[in-house]
Amino acid sequence: MGCCFGRTRAQRLRPIEVEDEQPPLEQPWVTEEWETRTMWTLDERADAENVFDILAVFTSDGAFMESDDRIDQDQLLQNIHDCIQEMNEAFLHSGITVRGRLVAIERFSPPPPFITTSMYRDALLGEPENQEERRRRRQEPIPTDMDTYYGTIRNTYLTLRERYRPHVLLFVSGNIGDPISGGIGVTNWDESIAVVPAAKLLDEHAPAHEVGHLFGCEHNREAVIVRTGASCYGYIADHWRTIMAYNTTSPQRRVPIIGRFSNPDVTYDDGEHPPHVTGDAGANNAAQINTFAPTILGIRD
């Protein structure tokens, strides 16, 4: 469910230049606490076959990089669009029939203290029912004195969800933590969430990876507890790995990610090594996504 991507910051997410005489902002873009603001909406939103709608919400703390430099807001908006396009290109080249459609981008301004990526997800999904559920989410404990804070985040999210009725929420947090999905193979709206830090929108296909989890995809078989009979895993070859796959430690292989989901019927040619299939009998993310697509498409009905 959770992910550990590399720490390399996407090159296109750059700090803006600030004049020396301009005072620093205590909060990015001078926002009001708990304010939401529509930053972009799709002009026409007619129903389309095999298309799932995505609402992107980014938080005001996403305006700060880890170095505390301010980020160009227009660039962040462009990166959100680009990551959806990148995901759809991966779907196309992997033999996947479904596509994602960005329907709106909202800016959300929770007050300090800004919280980590994993805690944002907990705020969206609600307090875990028990310790087992908390461990399942790989979630750090929530301070009891922040219940109101988390509750307000959740209520704001629910309001936006009712307004746009997306199939999937892409929640773009600040730059602390790793990308996380709401669940593996989600069947209800409350868990149809991918949380991705702003700096990782264009980092190793992180949003596509998390959306893959929502469709029931797993990491490569070397990196997870394998489910009997399942073939929904990522694939790692000698010189590259597919979007859902992790690097492995036994045997140790550190290879780059290619823009493909695993599919034994699709061959990839990196131009340096002989062409190689992108999956096998136990690694077929494409079949998993195609099979599970009707569940995601029906999730808001």
C-alpha positions as CSV (number, residue, x, y, z in Angstrom):
1,M,0.0,0.0,0.0
2,G,2.6,2.5,1.0
3,C,5.5,3.3,-1.2
4,C,9.2,4.2,-0.9
5,F,10.2,6.1,-3.9
6,G,13.6,7.8,-4.5
7,R,14.1,11.2,-3.0
8,T,15.0,12.9,-6.3
9,R,12.9,16.0,-6.8
10,A,11.2,16.4,-10.2
11,Q,13.2,19.0,-12.1
12,R,10.2,20.8,-13.3
13,L,9.1,21.6,-9.8
14,R,11.3,24.6,-9.3
15,P,11.4,27.5,-6.7
16,I,10.3,30.9,-7.9
17,E,12.6,33.9,-7.8
18,V,11.7,36.4,-5.1
19,E,12.8,40.0,-5.0
20,D,15.1,40.8,-2.1
21,E,12.8,43.5,-0.8
22,Q,9.8,41.2,-0.8
23,P,9.1,40.0,2.8
24,P,8.9,36.2,3.2
25,L,5.4,34.7,3.5
26,E,4.5,32.9,6.7
27,Q,2.0,30.9,4.6
28,P,2.3,30.2,0.9
29,W,0.3,32.4,-1.4
30,V,-1.3,34.3,1.5
31,T,-4.2,31.9,2.0
32,E,-6.9,31.9,4.7
33,E,-7.0,29.0,7.0
34,W,-9.4,26.2,5.9
35,E,-10.1,28.1,2.7
36,T,-10.7,26.2,-0.5
37,R,-10.2,27.8,-3.9
38,T,-11.0,26.4,-7.4
39,M,-7.8,26.6,-9.4
40,W,-8.9,24.8,-12.6
41,T,-11.9,23.0,-13.9
42,L,-12.7,20.9,-17.0
43,D,-14.8,22.9,-19.5
44,E,-17.0,20.0,-20.5
45,R,-17.6,16.9,-18.5
46,A,-19.8,14.6,-20.5
47,D,-19.8,10.9,-19.5
48,A,-17.2,8.9,-21.4
49,E,-16.7,5.2,-21.7
50,N,-13.8,3.7,-19.8
51,V,-12.9,7.0,-18.2
52,F,-12.6,7.6,-14.5
53,D,-12.7,11.1,-13.1
54,I,-10.0,12.5,-10.9
55,L,-10.3,15.5,-8.5
56,A,-6.9,16.9,-7.5
57,V,-6.6,18.8,-4.3
58,F,-3.3,20.4,-3.3
59,T,-2.5,21.8,0.1
60,S,-1.0,25.2,0.7
61,D,2.0,23.6,2.4
62,G,2.7,22.1,-1.0
63,A,4.0,25.5,-1.9
64,F,7.1,24.9,0.1
65,M,9.9,22.6,-1.0
66,E,11.9,20.8,1.6
67,S,14.4,23.6,1.5
68,D,11.6,26.1,2.4
69,D,11.9,27.8,-1.0
70,R,8.5,28.8,-2.4
71,I,7.3,26.9,-5.4
72,D,5.9,28.5,-8.5
73,Q,2.1,27.8,-8.2
74,D,1.6,27.7,-12.0
75,Q,4.3,25.1,-12.2
76,L,2.6,23.0,-9.6
77,L,-0.7,23.1,-11.5
78,Q,1.1,22.1,-14.7
79,N,2.8,19.2,-12.9
80,I,-0.6,17.9,-11.7
81,H,-1.8,17.9,-15.3
82,D,1.4,16.3,-16.5
83,C,1.3,13.4,-14.0
84,I,-2.2,12.5,-15.2
85,Q,-1.0,12.6,-18.8
86,E,2.0,10.5,-17.9
87,M,-0.3,7.9,-16.3
88,N,-2.6,7.7,-19.3
89,E,0.4,7.3,-21.6
90,A,1.5,4.4,-19.4
91,F,-2.0,2.9,-19.6
92,L,-2.0,3.3,-23.4
93,H,1.4,1.6,-23.9
94,S,0.6,-1.2,-21.4
95,G,-2.5,-2.4,-23.1
96,I,-4.9,-0.9,-20.5
97,T,-8.2,0.3,-21.8
98,V,-9.2,2.7,-19.0
99,R,-8.1,6.3,-18.9
100,G,-8.1,9.0,-16.1
101,R,-9.6,12.4,-16.6
102,L,-8.8,15.4,-14.4
103,V,-12.0,17.3,-13.8
104,A,-10.8,19.9,-11.3
105,I,-8.0,21.2,-9.2
106,E,-8.8,22.7,-5.8
107,R,-6.4,24.4,-3.4
108,F,-6.9,23.7,0.3
109,S,-5.3,25.7,3.1
110,P,-5.2,23.9,6.4
111,P,-3.6,25.9,9.2
112,P,-0.3,24.9,10.8
113,P,1.0,22.5,12.0
114,F,1.4,21.0,8.5
115,I,1.2,17.2,8.8
116,T,2.9,14.4,7.1
117,T,1.6,12.6,4.0
118,S,0.6,9.5,5.9
119,M,-1.3,11.6,8.4
120,Y,-3.2,13.4,5.6
121,R,-4.4,10.0,4.5
122,D,-5.6,9.2,7.9
123,A,-7.4,12.5,8.1
124,L,-9.2,11.7,4.8
125,L,-10.1,8.1,5.7
126,G,-10.9,8.8,9.4
127,E,-9.5,7.4,12.6
128,P,-8.6,3.7,12.3
129,E,-11.0,1.3,13.9
130,N,-8.3,-0.6,15.7
131,Q,-4.6,-1.1,16.0
132,E,-4.6,-3.7,13.3
133,E,-6.2,-1.2,10.9
134,R,-3.7,1.4,12.0
135,R,-0.8,-1.0,11.2
136,R,-2.4,-1.8,7.9
137,R,-2.3,1.8,6.9
138,R,1.3,2.0,8.0
139,Q,0.2,5.1,9.9
140,E,2.0,6.9,12.7
141,P,-0.1,7.6,15.8
142,I,-2.5,10.6,15.6
143,P,-2.3,13.0,18.6
144,T,-5.7,13.0,20.3
145,D,-5.6,16.8,20.6
146,M,-5.7,17.1,16.8
147,D,-9.0,15.2,16.3
148,T,-10.7,18.5,15.4
149,Y,-8.0,19.3,12.9
150,Y,-8.3,16.0,11.2
151,G,-12.1,16.2,11.3
152,T,-12.1,19.5,9.6
153,I,-9.8,18.2,6.8
154,R,-12.2,15.2,6.3
155,N,-15.3,17.4,6.2
156,T,-13.6,19.7,3.7
157,Y,-12.7,16.7,1.5
158,L,-16.3,15.3,1.7
159,T,-17.7,18.7,0.6
160,L,-15.4,18.8,-2.4
161,R,-16.2,15.2,-3.2
162,E,-19.9,15.9,-3.2
163,R,-19.3,18.9,-5.5
164,Y,-17.3,17.0,-8.1
165,R,-18.3,13.4,-7.6
166,P,-14.9,12.0,-8.8
167,H,-14.1,8.3,-8.9
168,V,-10.6,9.0,-7.5
169,L,-9.1,11.8,-5.4
170,L,-5.5,12.8,-5.9
171,F,-4.5,14.6,-2.8
172,V,-1.2,16.5,-3.3
173,S,0.4,17.2,0.1
174,G,3.5,18.9,1.1
175,N,6.9,17.4,0.6
176,I,7.2,15.2,3.7
177,G,6.6,11.5,3.4
178,D,6.0,9.0,0.6
179,P,3.1,8.5,-1.8
180,I,0.3,6.4,-0.4
181,S,-2.9,4.9,-1.7
182,G,-6.2,4.6,0.3
183,G,-6.4,0.9,-0.3
184,I,-5.6,-2.0,-2.6
185,G,-8.6,-2.8,-4.9
186,V,-11.0,-0.2,-3.4
187,T,-14.7,-0.8,-3.6
188,N,-16.0,2.4,-1.9
189,W,-15.5,6.1,-2.3
190,D,-13.9,6.6,1.1
191,E,-10.8,4.7,0.2
192,S,-10.5,5.8,-3.4
193,I,-7.6,8.2,-2.6
194,A,-4.0,8.6,-3.7
195,V,-1.9,10.9,-1.5
196,V,1.3,12.2,-3.3
197,P,3.7,14.9,-2.1
198,A,4.0,17.8,-4.5
199,A,7.7,17.1,-5.1
200,K,7.0,13.5,-6.3
201,L,4.2,14.2,-8.8
202,L,6.7,13.6,-11.6
203,D,9.0,11.3,-9.7
204,E,9.2,7.7,-10.9
205,H,5.5,7.6,-11.9
206,A,4.4,7.9,-8.3
207,P,0.8,9.0,-8.9
208,A,0.3,6.2,-11.5
209,H,1.8,3.7,-9.0
210,E,-0.7,4.7,-6.3
211,V,-3.7,4.7,-8.7
212,G,-2.5,1.2,-9.7
213,H,-3.0,0.1,-6.1
214,L,-6.6,1.5,-6.1
215,F,-7.2,-0.8,-9.1
216,G,-5.9,-3.8,-7.1
217,C,-2.3,-3.9,-8.3
218,E,0.6,-5.1,-6.1
219,H,4.3,-4.5,-6.1
220,N,6.6,-7.1,-7.7
221,R,6.4,-10.6,-6.1
222,E,9.9,-10.3,-4.6
223,A,8.8,-7.3,-2.5
224,V,5.5,-8.4,-1.0
225,I,3.7,-11.4,0.6
226,V,2.3,-13.2,-2.5
227,R,-1.4,-14.0,-2.6
228,T,-2.1,-17.6,-3.8
229,G,-3.1,-17.6,-7.4
230,A,-2.8,-13.8,-7.8
231,S,-1.1,-12.4,-10.9
232,C,-1.6,-8.7,-10.2
233,Y,2.1,-8.0,-9.5
234,G,4.7,-5.6,-11.0
235,Y,7.7,-7.0,-13.0
236,I,11.4,-6.4,-12.6
237,A,13.8,-7.3,-15.4
238,D,17.6,-7.2,-15.5
239,H,17.8,-3.6,-16.6
240,W,14.5,-1.9,-15.7
241,R,11.3,-2.4,-13.7
242,T,7.6,-1.6,-14.3
243,I,5.6,1.1,-12.5
244,M,4.4,-1.1,-9.6
245,A,7.7,-2.9,-9.0
246,Y,10.3,-2.1,-6.3
247,N,14.0,-2.6,-6.5
248,T,14.9,-5.9,-4.8
249,T,17.5,-6.8,-2.1
250,S,17.7,-10.6,-2.6
251,P,19.0,-10.6,-5.3
252,Q,19.9,-7.0,-5.1
253,R,18.8,-5.1,-8.2
254,R,18.6,-1.3,-8.5
255,V,17.2,-0.4,-11.9
256,P,15.1,2.5,-13.3
257,I,11.4,2.5,-13.7
258,I,9.9,2.5,-17.2
259,G,6.5,4.0,-18.1
260,R,4.8,0.6,-18.3
261,F,2.5,-1.5,-16.1
262,S,3.4,-5.2,-16.2
263,N,1.9,-7.2,-19.1
264,P,3.3,-10.5,-20.5
265,D,1.9,-9.6,-23.9
266,V,3.7,-6.3,-24.2
267,T,7.4,-6.0,-25.1
268,Y,9.6,-3.1,-24.1
269,D,12.7,-2.0,-26.0
270,D,15.0,0.5,-24.1
271,G,17.3,0.8,-27.1
272,E,20.3,-0.5,-25.2
273,H,19.4,-4.1,-24.6
274,P,17.4,-6.8,-26.4
275,P,13.6,-6.2,-26.3
276,H,12.0,-7.9,-23.3
277,V,8.4,-8.7,-22.2
278,T,7.1,-6.5,-19.4
279,G,5.5,-9.3,-17.4
280,D,4.9,-13.0,-17.0
281,A,2.2,-15.4,-15.7
282,G,2.5,-13.9,-12.2
283,A,2.9,-10.3,-13.2
284,N,0.1,-8.8,-15.2
285,N,-1.0,-5.4,-13.8
286,A,-2.7,-4.6,-17.1
287,A,-5.1,-7.5,-16.8
288,Q,-5.8,-6.5,-13.2
289,I,-6.6,-2.9,-14.1
290,N,-8.8,-3.9,-17.1
291,T,-10.7,-6.4,-15.0
292,F,-11.2,-4.1,-12.1
293,A,-12.1,-1.0,-14.1
294,P,-15.9,-1.5,-13.9
295,T,-15.6,-1.5,-10.1
296,I,-13.8,1.9,-10.1
297,L,-16.1,3.3,-12.7
298,G,-19.1,2.4,-10.6
299,I,-17.7,3.6,-7.3
300,R,-19.6,6.9,-7.3
301,D,-23.0,5.5,-8.3
